[in-house]
Amino acid sequence: MPIEINPKICHGKPVIKGTRIMVADILSLLAGGYDVKKVLEYYPELTEENVKEAIQYAISALQEEEIKLLP
């Protein structure tokens, strides 16, 4: 997966490997109505596969999330 987490890059936030483009920024664009083509126009250094990997990373993170209810 081309997602990288490094405390020296973007304060440890997940980024597309080899860039400083955060997964959260890609997801924000998609949530704001951008389609993949428009995201690629905004970030021309990305590929369609990078965008898909960002989405998959978010899905995986949510699937692994553990919710604990407070008493």
HTML snippet that shows the backbone in 3Dmol.js (N, CA, C, O; Angstrom):
<script src="https://3Dmol.org/build/3Dmol-min.js"></script>
<div id="view" style="width:600px;height:400px;position:relative"></div>
<script>
const pdb = `
ATOM      1  N   MET A   1       0.855  -1.184   0.000  1.00  0.00           N
ATOM      2  CA  MET A   1       0.000   0.000   0.000  1.00  0.00           C
ATOM      3  C   MET A   1       0.895   1.241   0.000  1.00  0.00           C
ATOM      4  O   MET A   1       1.827   1.332   0.799  1.00  0.00           O
ATOM      5  N   PRO A   2       0.627   2.158  -0.859  1.00  0.00           N
ATOM      6  CA  PRO A   2       1.486   3.348  -0.924  1.00  0.00           C
ATOM      7  C   PRO A   2       1.125   4.414   0.112  1.00  0.00           C
ATOM      8  O   PRO A   2       1.292   5.607  -0.142  1.00  0.00           O
ATOM      9  N   ILE A   3       0.639   3.994   1.261  1.00  0.00           N
ATOM     10  CA  ILE A   3       0.352   4.937   2.335  1.00  0.00           C
ATOM     11  C   ILE A   3       1.513   4.863   3.320  1.00  0.00           C
ATOM     12  O   ILE A   3       1.975   3.779   3.677  1.00  0.00           O
ATOM     13  N   GLU A   4       1.969   6.020   3.746  1.00  0.00           N
ATOM     14  CA  GLU A   4       3.123   6.084   4.641  1.00  0.00           C
ATOM     15  C   GLU A   4       2.756   6.889   5.883  1.00  0.00           C
ATOM     16  O   GLU A   4       2.091   7.922   5.805  1.00  0.00           O
ATOM     17  N   ILE A   5       3.207   6.390   7.023  1.00  0.00           N
ATOM     18  CA  ILE A   5       3.047   7.121   8.275  1.00  0.00           C
ATOM     19  C   ILE A   5       4.443   7.288   8.859  1.00  0.00           C
ATOM     20  O   ILE A   5       5.099   6.318   9.237  1.00  0.00           O
ATOM     21  N   ASN A   6       4.878   8.534   8.923  1.00  0.00           N
ATOM     22  CA  ASN A   6       6.221   8.846   9.393  1.00  0.00           C
ATOM     23  C   ASN A   6       6.115  10.107  10.247  1.00  0.00           C
ATOM     24  O   ASN A   6       5.643  11.138   9.769  1.00  0.00           O
ATOM     25  N   PRO A   7       6.552  10.034  11.509  1.00  0.00           N
ATOM     26  CA  PRO A   7       6.422  11.209  12.379  1.00  0.00           C
ATOM     27  C   PRO A   7       7.131  12.457  11.847  1.00  0.00           C
ATOM     28  O   PRO A   7       6.837  13.568  12.286  1.00  0.00           O
ATOM     29  N   LYS A   8       8.051  12.281  10.914  1.00  0.00           N
ATOM     30  CA  LYS A   8       8.782  13.418  10.358  1.00  0.00           C
ATOM     31  C   LYS A   8       8.080  14.038   9.145  1.00  0.00           C
ATOM     32  O   LYS A   8       8.514  15.066   8.625  1.00  0.00           O
ATOM     33  N   ILE A   9       6.993  13.401   8.704  1.00  0.00           N
ATOM     34  CA  ILE A   9       6.255  13.900   7.541  1.00  0.00           C
ATOM     35  C   ILE A   9       4.830  14.213   7.973  1.00  0.00           C
ATOM     36  O   ILE A   9       4.115  13.329   8.444  1.00  0.00           O
ATOM     37  N   CYS A  10       4.418  15.455   7.817  1.00  0.00           N
ATOM     38  CA  CYS A  10       3.045  15.899   8.129  1.00  0.00           C
ATOM     39  C   CYS A  10       2.603  15.460   9.520  1.00  0.00           C
ATOM     40  O   CYS A  10       1.463  15.037   9.714  1.00  0.00           O
ATOM     41  N   HIS A  11       3.515  15.564  10.488  1.00  0.00           N
ATOM     42  CA  HIS A  11       3.218  15.251  11.891  1.00  0.00           C
ATOM     43  C   HIS A  11       2.701  13.831  12.087  1.00  0.00           C
ATOM     44  O   HIS A  11       1.917  13.577  13.002  1.00  0.00           O
ATOM     45  N   GLY A  12       3.134  12.905  11.236  1.00  0.00           N
ATOM     46  CA  GLY A  12       2.742  11.512  11.389  1.00  0.00           C
ATOM     47  C   GLY A  12       1.389  11.157  10.818  1.00  0.00           C
ATOM     48  O   GLY A  12       0.914  10.036  11.005  1.00  0.00           O
ATOM     49  N   LYS A  13       0.763  12.082  10.132  1.00  0.00           N
ATOM     50  CA  LYS A  13      -0.525  11.790   9.494  1.00  0.00           C
ATOM     51  C   LYS A  13      -0.282  10.890   8.280  1.00  0.00           C
ATOM     52  O   LYS A  13       0.769  11.002   7.648  1.00  0.00           O
ATOM     53  N   PRO A  14      -1.216  10.006   7.935  1.00  0.00           N
ATOM     54  CA  PRO A  14      -1.040   9.145   6.757  1.00  0.00           C
ATOM     55  C   PRO A  14      -0.990   9.975   5.477  1.00  0.00           C
ATOM     56  O   PRO A  14      -1.842  10.830   5.236  1.00  0.00           O
ATOM     57  N   VAL A  15       0.028   9.704   4.665  1.00  0.00           N
ATOM     58  CA  VAL A  15       0.215  10.397   3.390  1.00  0.00           C
ATOM     59  C   VAL A  15       0.428   9.371   2.285  1.00  0.00           C
ATOM     60  O   VAL A  15       0.731   8.208   2.550  1.00  0.00           O
ATOM     61  N   ILE A  16       0.266   9.816   1.049  1.00  0.00           N
ATOM     62  CA  ILE A  16       0.637   8.991  -0.091  1.00  0.00           C
ATOM     63  C   ILE A  16       2.162   8.939  -0.104  1.00  0.00           C
ATOM     64  O   ILE A  16       2.829   9.974  -0.117  1.00  0.00           O
ATOM     65  N   LYS A  17       2.704   7.729  -0.100  1.00  0.00           N
ATOM     66  CA  LYS A  17       4.151   7.542  -0.017  1.00  0.00           C
ATOM     67  C   LYS A  17       4.881   8.360  -1.081  1.00  0.00           C
ATOM     68  O   LYS A  17       4.489   8.383  -2.248  1.00  0.00           O
ATOM     69  N   GLY A  18       5.938   9.021  -0.655  1.00  0.00           N
ATOM     70  CA  GLY A  18       6.741   9.831  -1.564  1.00  0.00           C
ATOM     71  C   GLY A  18       6.198  11.237  -1.772  1.00  0.00           C
ATOM     72  O   GLY A  18       6.766  12.019  -2.534  1.00  0.00           O
ATOM     73  N   THR A  19       5.092  11.562  -1.093  1.00  0.00           N
ATOM     74  CA  THR A  19       4.512  12.903  -1.210  1.00  0.00           C
ATOM     75  C   THR A  19       4.221  13.428   0.194  1.00  0.00           C
ATOM     76  O   THR A  19       4.466  12.746   1.189  1.00  0.00           O
ATOM     77  N   ARG A  20       3.710  14.615   0.254  1.00  0.00           N
ATOM     78  CA  ARG A  20       3.219  15.179   1.505  1.00  0.00           C
ATOM     79  C   ARG A  20       1.698  15.375   1.406  1.00  0.00           C
ATOM     80  O   ARG A  20       1.120  16.206   2.107  1.00  0.00           O
ATOM     81  N   ILE A  21       1.074  14.606   0.533  1.00  0.00           N
ATOM     82  CA  ILE A  21      -0.369  14.689   0.340  1.00  0.00           C
ATOM     83  C   ILE A  21      -1.035  13.738   1.331  1.00  0.00           C
ATOM     84  O   ILE A  21      -0.863  12.521   1.264  1.00  0.00           O
ATOM     85  N   MET A  22      -1.793  14.319   2.242  1.00  0.00           N
ATOM     86  CA  MET A  22      -2.410  13.522   3.293  1.00  0.00           C
ATOM     87  C   MET A  22      -3.669  12.817   2.794  1.00  0.00           C
ATOM     88  O   MET A  22      -4.431  13.345   1.983  1.00  0.00           O
ATOM     89  N   VAL A  23      -3.854  11.609   3.310  1.00  0.00           N
ATOM     90  CA  VAL A  23      -5.053  10.833   3.005  1.00  0.00           C
ATOM     91  C   VAL A  23      -6.290  11.659   3.342  1.00  0.00           C
ATOM     92  O   VAL A  23      -7.254  11.673   2.577  1.00  0.00           O
ATOM     93  N   ALA A  24      -6.269  12.335   4.462  1.00  0.00           N
ATOM     94  CA  ALA A  24      -7.411  13.145   4.887  1.00  0.00           C
ATOM     95  C   ALA A  24      -7.748  14.229   3.859  1.00  0.00           C
ATOM     96  O   ALA A  24      -8.921  14.537   3.650  1.00  0.00           O
ATOM     97  N   ASP A  25      -6.739  14.806   3.223  1.00  0.00           N
ATOM     98  CA  ASP A  25      -7.000  15.840   2.213  1.00  0.00           C
ATOM     99  C   ASP A  25      -7.697  15.252   0.988  1.00  0.00           C
ATOM    100  O   ASP A  25      -8.599  15.871   0.423  1.00  0.00           O
ATOM    101  N   ILE A  26      -7.278  14.063   0.583  1.00  0.00           N
ATOM    102  CA  ILE A  26      -7.925  13.392  -0.553  1.00  0.00           C
ATOM    103  C   ILE A  26      -9.372  13.077  -0.203  1.00  0.00           C
ATOM    104  O   ILE A  26     -10.278  13.325  -0.999  1.00  0.00           O
ATOM    105  N   LEU A  27      -9.586  12.534   0.983  1.00  0.00           N
ATOM    106  CA  LEU A  27     -10.946  12.194   1.405  1.00  0.00           C
ATOM    107  C   LEU A  27     -11.824  13.436   1.524  1.00  0.00           C
ATOM    108  O   LEU A  27     -13.012  13.393   1.204  1.00  0.00           O
ATOM    109  N   SER A  28     -11.244  14.533   1.980  1.00  0.00           N
ATOM    110  CA  SER A  28     -12.004  15.783   2.087  1.00  0.00           C
ATOM    111  C   SER A  28     -12.475  16.269   0.722  1.00  0.00           C
ATOM    112  O   SER A  28     -13.604  16.737   0.578  1.00  0.00           O
ATOM    113  N   LEU A  29     -11.615  16.157  -0.266  1.00  0.00           N
ATOM    114  CA  LEU A  29     -12.011  16.555  -1.615  1.00  0.00           C
ATOM    115  C   LEU A  29     -13.151  15.679  -2.120  1.00  0.00           C
ATOM    116  O   LEU A  29     -14.122  16.177  -2.688  1.00  0.00           O
ATOM    117  N   LEU A  30     -13.027  14.369  -1.910  1.00  0.00           N
ATOM    118  CA  LEU A  30     -14.080  13.454  -2.353  1.00  0.00           C
ATOM    119  C   LEU A  30     -15.390  13.748  -1.627  1.00  0.00           C
ATOM    120  O   LEU A  30     -16.458  13.760  -2.238  1.00  0.00           O
ATOM    121  N   ALA A  31     -15.299  13.982  -0.327  1.00  0.00           N
ATOM    122  CA  ALA A  31     -16.507  14.296   0.458  1.00  0.00           C
ATOM    123  C   ALA A  31     -17.112  15.616   0.023  1.00  0.00           C
ATOM    124  O   ALA A  31     -18.321  15.813   0.141  1.00  0.00           O
ATOM    125  N   GLY A  32     -16.281  16.525  -0.481  1.00  0.00           N
ATOM    126  CA  GLY A  32     -16.760  17.827  -0.926  1.00  0.00           C
ATOM    127  C   GLY A  32     -17.342  17.827  -2.324  1.00  0.00           C
ATOM    128  O   GLY A  32     -17.730  18.875  -2.840  1.00  0.00           O
ATOM    129  N   GLY A  33     -17.403  16.647  -2.944  1.00  0.00           N
ATOM    130  CA  GLY A  33     -18.038  16.557  -4.252  1.00  0.00           C
ATOM    131  C   GLY A  33     -17.095  16.321  -5.421  1.00  0.00           C
ATOM    132  O   GLY A  33     -17.543  16.137  -6.553  1.00  0.00           O
ATOM    133  N   TYR A  34     -15.790  16.323  -5.157  1.00  0.00           N
ATOM    134  CA  TYR A  34     -14.854  16.038  -6.246  1.00  0.00           C
ATOM    135  C   TYR A  34     -14.972  14.572  -6.625  1.00  0.00           C
ATOM    136  O   TYR A  34     -15.149  13.710  -5.764  1.00  0.00           O
ATOM    137  N   ASP A  35     -14.873  14.293  -7.931  1.00  0.00           N
ATOM    138  CA  ASP A  35     -14.740  12.902  -8.346  1.00  0.00           C
ATOM    139  C   ASP A  35     -13.245  12.614  -8.496  1.00  0.00           C
ATOM    140  O   ASP A  35     -12.418  13.513  -8.340  1.00  0.00           O
ATOM    141  N   VAL A  36     -12.907  11.381  -8.794  1.00  0.00           N
ATOM    142  CA  VAL A  36     -11.489  10.998  -8.875  1.00  0.00           C
ATOM    143  C   VAL A  36     -10.765  11.842  -9.914  1.00  0.00           C
ATOM    144  O   VAL A  36      -9.638  12.279  -9.680  1.00  0.00           O
ATOM    145  N   LYS A  37     -11.397  12.075 -11.053  1.00  0.00           N
ATOM    146  CA  LYS A  37     -10.764  12.876 -12.113  1.00  0.00           C
ATOM    147  C   LYS A  37     -10.408  14.276 -11.605  1.00  0.00           C
ATOM    148  O   LYS A  37      -9.325  14.788 -11.889  1.00  0.00           O
ATOM    149  N   LYS A  38     -11.315  14.881 -10.864  1.00  0.00           N
ATOM    150  CA  LYS A  38     -11.078  16.233 -10.349  1.00  0.00           C
ATOM    151  C   LYS A  38      -9.975  16.219  -9.277  1.00  0.00           C
ATOM    152  O   LYS A  38      -9.171  17.149  -9.206  1.00  0.00           O
ATOM    153  N   VAL A  39      -9.935  15.167  -8.446  1.00  0.00           N
ATOM    154  CA  VAL A  39      -8.864  15.041  -7.448  1.00  0.00           C
ATOM    155  C   VAL A  39      -7.513  14.967  -8.167  1.00  0.00           C
ATOM    156  O   VAL A  39      -6.539  15.588  -7.741  1.00  0.00           O
ATOM    157  N   LEU A  40      -7.467  14.208  -9.253  1.00  0.00           N
ATOM    158  CA  LEU A  40      -6.216  14.072 -10.012  1.00  0.00           C
ATOM    159  C   LEU A  40      -5.820  15.386 -10.693  1.00  0.00           C
ATOM    160  O   LEU A  40      -4.633  15.653 -10.877  1.00  0.00           O
ATOM    161  N   GLU A  41      -6.790  16.193 -11.060  1.00  0.00           N
ATOM    162  CA  GLU A  41      -6.476  17.518 -11.604  1.00  0.00           C
ATOM    163  C   GLU A  41      -5.914  18.419 -10.504  1.00  0.00           C
ATOM    164  O   GLU A  41      -5.007  19.216 -10.746  1.00  0.00           O
ATOM    165  N   TYR A  42      -6.460  18.286  -9.302  1.00  0.00           N
ATOM    166  CA  TYR A  42      -6.017  19.100  -8.161  1.00  0.00           C
ATOM    167  C   TYR A  42      -4.615  18.680  -7.712  1.00  0.00           C
ATOM    168  O   TYR A  42      -3.779  19.517  -7.373  1.00  0.00           O
ATOM    169  N   TYR A  43      -4.381  17.369  -7.716  1.00  0.00           N
ATOM    170  CA  TYR A  43      -3.073  16.802  -7.350  1.00  0.00           C
ATOM    171  C   TYR A  43      -2.541  15.995  -8.533  1.00  0.00           C
ATOM    172  O   TYR A  43      -2.663  14.770  -8.531  1.00  0.00           O
ATOM    173  N   PRO A  44      -1.960  16.635  -9.535  1.00  0.00           N
ATOM    174  CA  PRO A  44      -1.533  15.919 -10.746  1.00  0.00           C
ATOM    175  C   PRO A  44      -0.435  14.876 -10.507  1.00  0.00           C
ATOM    176  O   PRO A  44      -0.210  14.013 -11.356  1.00  0.00           O
ATOM    177  N   GLU A  45       0.242  14.949  -9.370  1.00  0.00           N
ATOM    178  CA  GLU A  45       1.284  13.968  -9.085  1.00  0.00           C
ATOM    179  C   GLU A  45       0.718  12.630  -8.607  1.00  0.00           C
ATOM    180  O   GLU A  45       1.458  11.653  -8.486  1.00  0.00           O
ATOM    181  N   LEU A  46      -0.593  12.579  -8.335  1.00  0.00           N
ATOM    182  CA  LEU A  46      -1.239  11.349  -7.901  1.00  0.00           C
ATOM    183  C   LEU A  46      -1.725  10.536  -9.088  1.00  0.00           C
ATOM    184  O   LEU A  46      -1.851  11.034 -10.207  1.00  0.00           O
ATOM    185  N   THR A  47      -1.994   9.260  -8.802  1.00  0.00           N
ATOM    186  CA  THR A  47      -2.612   8.382  -9.790  1.00  0.00           C
ATOM    187  C   THR A  47      -3.984   7.969  -9.263  1.00  0.00           C
ATOM    188  O   THR A  47      -4.297   8.164  -8.088  1.00  0.00           O
ATOM    189  N   GLU A  48      -4.783   7.405 -10.139  1.00  0.00           N
ATOM    190  CA  GLU A  48      -6.090   6.906  -9.711  1.00  0.00           C
ATOM    191  C   GLU A  48      -5.904   5.845  -8.631  1.00  0.00           C
ATOM    192  O   GLU A  48      -6.696   5.764  -7.692  1.00  0.00           O
ATOM    193  N   GLU A  49      -4.866   5.040  -8.765  1.00  0.00           N
ATOM    194  CA  GLU A  49      -4.577   4.010  -7.759  1.00  0.00           C
ATOM    195  C   GLU A  49      -4.289   4.641  -6.391  1.00  0.00           C
ATOM    196  O   GLU A  49      -4.700   4.098  -5.365  1.00  0.00           O
ATOM    197  N   ASN A  50      -3.589   5.779  -6.367  1.00  0.00           N
ATOM    198  CA  ASN A  50      -3.322   6.473  -5.104  1.00  0.00           C
ATOM    199  C   ASN A  50      -4.620   6.879  -4.419  1.00  0.00           C
ATOM    200  O   ASN A  50      -4.754   6.737  -3.203  1.00  0.00           O
ATOM    201  N   VAL A  51      -5.566   7.378  -5.186  1.00  0.00           N
ATOM    202  CA  VAL A  51      -6.852   7.807  -4.622  1.00  0.00           C
ATOM    203  C   VAL A  51      -7.592   6.599  -4.061  1.00  0.00           C
ATOM    204  O   VAL A  51      -8.152   6.666  -2.967  1.00  0.00           O
ATOM    205  N   LYS A  52      -7.598   5.498  -4.802  1.00  0.00           N
ATOM    206  CA  LYS A  52      -8.253   4.283  -4.336  1.00  0.00           C
ATOM    207  C   LYS A  52      -7.589   3.760  -3.057  1.00  0.00           C
ATOM    208  O   LYS A  52      -8.273   3.292  -2.147  1.00  0.00           O
ATOM    209  N   GLU A  53      -6.274   3.842  -2.993  1.00  0.00           N
ATOM    210  CA  GLU A  53      -5.558   3.392  -1.796  1.00  0.00           C
ATOM    211  C   GLU A  53      -5.908   4.263  -0.592  1.00  0.00           C
ATOM    212  O   GLU A  53      -6.010   3.757   0.525  1.00  0.00           O
ATOM    213  N   ALA A  54      -6.090   5.556  -0.804  1.00  0.00           N
ATOM    214  CA  ALA A  54      -6.477   6.447   0.287  1.00  0.00           C
ATOM    215  C   ALA A  54      -7.851   6.055   0.825  1.00  0.00           C
ATOM    216  O   ALA A  54      -8.071   6.039   2.036  1.00  0.00           O
ATOM    217  N   ILE A  55      -8.767   5.743  -0.080  1.00  0.00           N
ATOM    218  CA  ILE A  55     -10.100   5.308   0.345  1.00  0.00           C
ATOM    219  C   ILE A  55     -10.004   3.983   1.088  1.00  0.00           C
ATOM    220  O   ILE A  55     -10.631   3.808   2.133  1.00  0.00           O
ATOM    221  N   GLN A  56      -9.226   3.055   0.557  1.00  0.00           N
ATOM    222  CA  GLN A  56      -9.075   1.751   1.202  1.00  0.00           C
ATOM    223  C   GLN A  56      -8.428   1.891   2.571  1.00  0.00           C
ATOM    224  O   GLN A  56      -8.794   1.180   3.506  1.00  0.00           O
ATOM    225  N   TYR A  57      -7.476   2.797   2.695  1.00  0.00           N
ATOM    226  CA  TYR A  57      -6.843   3.033   3.998  1.00  0.00           C
ATOM    227  C   TYR A  57      -7.891   3.489   5.015  1.00  0.00           C
ATOM    228  O   TYR A  57      -7.915   3.006   6.147  1.00  0.00           O
ATOM    229  N   ALA A  58      -8.745   4.407   4.613  1.00  0.00           N
ATOM    230  CA  ALA A  58      -9.789   4.911   5.512  1.00  0.00           C
ATOM    231  C   ALA A  58     -10.745   3.794   5.909  1.00  0.00           C
ATOM    232  O   ALA A  58     -11.143   3.700   7.071  1.00  0.00           O
ATOM    233  N   ILE A  59     -11.114   2.954   4.960  1.00  0.00           N
ATOM    234  CA  ILE A  59     -11.995   1.826   5.264  1.00  0.00           C
ATOM    235  C   ILE A  59     -11.328   0.900   6.273  1.00  0.00           C
ATOM    236  O   ILE A  59     -11.951   0.490   7.253  1.00  0.00           O
ATOM    237  N   SER A  60     -10.071   0.574   6.037  1.00  0.00           N
ATOM    238  CA  SER A  60      -9.338  -0.316   6.944  1.00  0.00           C
ATOM    239  C   SER A  60      -9.221   0.278   8.336  1.00  0.00           C
ATOM    240  O   SER A  60      -9.381  -0.430   9.330  1.00  0.00           O
ATOM    241  N   ALA A  61      -8.945   1.561   8.415  1.00  0.00           N
ATOM    242  CA  ALA A  61      -8.811   2.224   9.713  1.00  0.00           C
ATOM    243  C   ALA A  61     -10.130   2.164  10.482  1.00  0.00           C
ATOM    244  O   ALA A  61     -10.131   1.942  11.693  1.00  0.00           O
ATOM    245  N   LEU A  62     -11.242   2.359   9.793  1.00  0.00           N
ATOM    246  CA  LEU A  62     -12.544   2.297  10.454  1.00  0.00           C
ATOM    247  C   LEU A  62     -12.904   0.877  10.875  1.00  0.00           C
ATOM    248  O   LEU A  62     -13.518   0.675  11.923  1.00  0.00           O
ATOM    249  N   GLN A  63     -12.530  -0.091  10.075  1.00  0.00           N
ATOM    250  CA  GLN A  63     -12.818  -1.487  10.415  1.00  0.00           C
ATOM    251  C   GLN A  63     -12.027  -1.937  11.650  1.00  0.00           C
ATOM    252  O   GLN A  63     -12.495  -2.782  12.413  1.00  0.00           O
ATOM    253  N   GLU A  64     -10.850  -1.380  11.841  1.00  0.00           N
ATOM    254  CA  GLU A  64     -10.004  -1.744  12.972  1.00  0.00           C
ATOM    255  C   GLU A  64     -10.319  -0.930  14.215  1.00  0.00           C
ATOM    256  O   GLU A  64      -9.865  -1.264  15.309  1.00  0.00           O
ATOM    257  N   GLU A  65     -11.086   0.126  14.054  1.00  0.00           N
ATOM    258  CA  GLU A  65     -11.403   1.007  15.172  1.00  0.00           C
ATOM    259  C   GLU A  65     -12.198   0.250  16.230  1.00  0.00           C
ATOM    260  O   GLU A  65     -13.133  -0.488  15.921  1.00  0.00           O
ATOM    261  N   GLU A  66     -11.808   0.448  17.470  1.00  0.00           N
ATOM    262  CA  GLU A  66     -12.505  -0.191  18.582  1.00  0.00           C
ATOM    263  C   GLU A  66     -13.234   0.896  19.364  1.00  0.00           C
ATOM    264  O   GLU A  66     -12.640   1.896  19.769  1.00  0.00           O
ATOM    265  N   ILE A  67     -14.505   0.686  19.562  1.00  0.00           N
ATOM    266  CA  ILE A  67     -15.321   1.655  20.285  1.00  0.00           C
ATOM    267  C   ILE A  67     -15.573   1.135  21.688  1.00  0.00           C
ATOM    268  O   ILE A  67     -16.027   0.005  21.866  1.00  0.00           O
ATOM    269  N   LYS A  68     -15.280   1.953  22.675  1.00  0.00           N
ATOM    270  CA  LYS A  68     -15.517   1.586  24.061  1.00  0.00           C
ATOM    271  C   LYS A  68     -16.527   2.545  24.632  1.00  0.00           C
ATOM    272  O   LYS A  68     -16.341   3.761  24.584  1.00  0.00           O
ATOM    273  N   LEU A  69     -17.605   1.997  25.176  1.00  0.00           N
ATOM    274  CA  LEU A  69     -18.632   2.822  25.784  1.00  0.00           C
ATOM    275  C   LEU A  69     -18.242   3.164  27.206  1.00  0.00           C
ATOM    276  O   LEU A  69     -17.729   2.318  27.937  1.00  0.00           O
ATOM    277  N   LEU A  70     -18.482   4.389  27.594  1.00  0.00           N
ATOM    278  CA  LEU A  70     -18.222   4.812  28.958  1.00  0.00           C
ATOM    279  C   LEU A  70     -19.390   4.420  29.845  1.00  0.00           C
ATOM    280  O   LEU A  70     -20.541   4.466  29.411  1.00  0.00           O
ATOM    281  N   PRO A  71     -19.103   4.032  31.091  1.00  0.00           N
ATOM    282  CA  PRO A  71     -20.194   3.629  31.989  1.00  0.00           C
ATOM    283  C   PRO A  71     -21.096   4.808  32.357  1.00  0.00           C
ATOM    284  O   PRO A  71     -22.060   4.639  33.104  1.00  0.00           O
TER     285      PRO A  71
END
`;
const viewer = $3Dmol.createViewer("view");
viewer.addModel(pdb, "pdb");
viewer.setStyle({}, {cartoon: {color: "spectrum"}});
viewer.zoomTo();
viewer.render();
</script>
